[in-house]
Amino acid sequence: MNVFFEEDGSFKVASIMTETQGSMQIESATGKRSKIKVNHVLMRFEQPLAGFMEAANAEAETLDLDFLWECCAEPEFGFEDFANDYYGRKPSPTEAAAIAIKLHSAPVYFNRKGKGRYKAAPAEILKAALAGLEKKRLLAEKMASFVEQLKAHTMPQELMQKLDMLLYEPDKNSFEFKTLDAAAHDAHLSHIKLLHVCGAIPSVHDYHLGAFLREYFAQGTDFNTEALPTPPAELPLAPVEAFSIDDSTTTEIDDALSVQELADGVRRVGIHIAAPALGIAVDSELDKLAMHRLSTVYMPGHKITMLPETTIRPFSLDEGEIKPVLSLYLDVATDLTVLKRESKVERIKIAHNLRHDALEPFFNETTLDADSGHPYWSRLLFLFHLAESLEKARGKYDPSKPPQVDYNFYVTDGKVSIISRHRGSPMDKVVAELMIEANSQWGALLAAHQVPGLYRAQSGGKVYMTTKAEPHQGLGVAQYSWSTSPLRRAVDLINQRQIISVVQNAEPAYPLHSDALTSHMRNFELTYKAYSEFQIRMERYWCLQYLIQEQVAEIHATVWRENLVRLDNIPYMTKVFGMPELKPGTRVSLQVQEVDTLMMELRTKFLRVLEEEAVQPLLLDDEEGAIAELEVAQDAPADTQATETVATDTEDKAEAA
């Protein structure tokens, strides 16, 4: 005797060897023996096992599901009874098994109600289910078509309409993502790489920028406001003209300097800071914009300002104009000691906006001994000597320290130039030291009057922000409050309000224990860090683009540690796999094998040693003065994740000098 039974969701046949009340020992046609429960048996038969299932499956293929469903009565039924009705006679075991196989294969048509028992699905439910199956079939066909298009490097228009989702916030349950995922799997490419080769990412730069904008500027970078700053009340005009020193691309000019001759050889040095706090009221529309953006975002070739241009221009210290300023005056003796410090809120005329590229040939390390002919040379020389004196007072003067290198990026029509400059040049030192002086002294002023402010402090190598006046060990000052860039940093704008309240003997905008002050500080820390990481990422992008643009095949570098090297002439660090173990400072030559700006990957091959331990590599300190060599530029691939933080302003860089 043989049995037709169900096991693990499929039908099988075997011959009975022994049988008890609840189970039986069986043997399949292949000779395999096993034990099954009696209640798993659907039918007993005498027909030979050989070819039985093949014949039953072949017969099942001839059965039409729609006709079977129409033949069913409404009540539930057993498959053998239904086989009798269908064939109009007692069916053969093969025919009965074929009916069971067909019914079991179509759960949409026949609902299973027990062992070998079924019930026809109601007409309306069947119609809806069949429509759903047809929809799935068509969707599967469309997906297969789209997958083939993607593999052929053609982007289907329907997927293009979901590009933003696919690039930045994939919905893994969506048809579009599943299609892309299937094609990427077949093509052995990442999703992003496949989209790129299909032409869906025409600009790699815009792809990286778009990821940042989507997170931090989802509503766009334009200012949706017509609000204008309130002009400050009439202020006294300073009896001196000022000048600024900035890069040629700087448009938000926050700071300027002046030098005035007094009696007995004393000179009065003025540090003049643009004063938007005089025209932007707390909780006004413009203030809310500033506290939302919190900082200007910098990247090579572009920036996103914290304030609208209509707010910047009335306060930016532009050449030939008279602007309101917060000034710190230093009365300096002939021996460069500071005799007196005084803060004022006033107006001042800006005589000139000096630019680095035009000024540096006349004022650099080699022009300090003799007049270079620049109209500001004597004033700049005096300010340089004062800057060195202030640096010595901070305990940070070290002429033996090798100069660190800064890099400026200039992007024009998609072409990048990367210009290196030694940090700590005379003009850098003038601005840096005087800004540190202002930030330190104004922080002391707030603390002395018990007016809260936002301070940057450093202790044990850790840099943090606080509402208390605490030492900044990296700078060697008792307190340090960012106050000199109020057009581009919300912290400086906040501190300027507090300083002006002290100078004018008015109530501070933010009283002691102000929740708003603490909230702004926390928001700024998180946002400023994200902006800085984005700036680093975009600079890394342009470094890679530079290698492509200049068709660099071989580049020199300095070993930093293990297989991590710093490339020459561009601010980029990378790992060189397969490089022999070399001492830090060793100069090496590398072959550039692959540059991928999309995935931010640089693959190089070690060629040879140029010089061994020629110079100990210098690590750029970060803007807080703490050691900050980053192994990871956020989101960059592991084999290229090495960079250094980048300061966005001369005074920021002073913290790392």
Secondary structure, DSSP 8 states (H G I E B T S, - for coil): -EEEEEETTEEEEEEEEEE-SSEEEEE-TTS-EEEEEGGGEEEEE-S-STTHHHHHHHHHHT--HHHHHHH--SS-EEHHHHHHHHHTS---HHHHHHHHHHHHT-TTTEEEEETTEEEE--HHHHHHHHHHHHHHHHHHHHHHHHHHHHHTT---HHHHTTHHHHHHS--TTSHHHHHHHHHHHHHT--HHHHHHHTTS-S-HHHHHHHHHHHHH-TT-SS--------------EEEEEEEEEE-TT--S--EEEEEEE-GGG-EEEEEEEE-GGGTS-TTSHHHHHHHHH-B-EEETTEEE-SS-HHHHTTTS--TT-EEEEEEEEEEE-TTS-EEEEEEEEEEEEEEEEEEHHHHTTTSSTTSSSS--S-TTHHHHHHHHHHHHHHHHHTT---TTS---EEEEEEEETTEEEEEEEETT-HHHHHHHHHHHHHHHHHHHHHHHTT----EEEEETTEEEEESS---BTTTTBS-----S-TTTBHHHHHHHHHHHHHHTT---SS-TT-HHHHHHHHHHHHHHHHHHHHHHHHHHHHHHHHHHHTT--EEEEEEEETTEEEESSSS-EEE-TT-----TT-EEEEEEEEEETTTTEEEEEEEEEEESSSS-----B-TTSSB-EES--TT--GGG--EE---SSHHHHHTT-
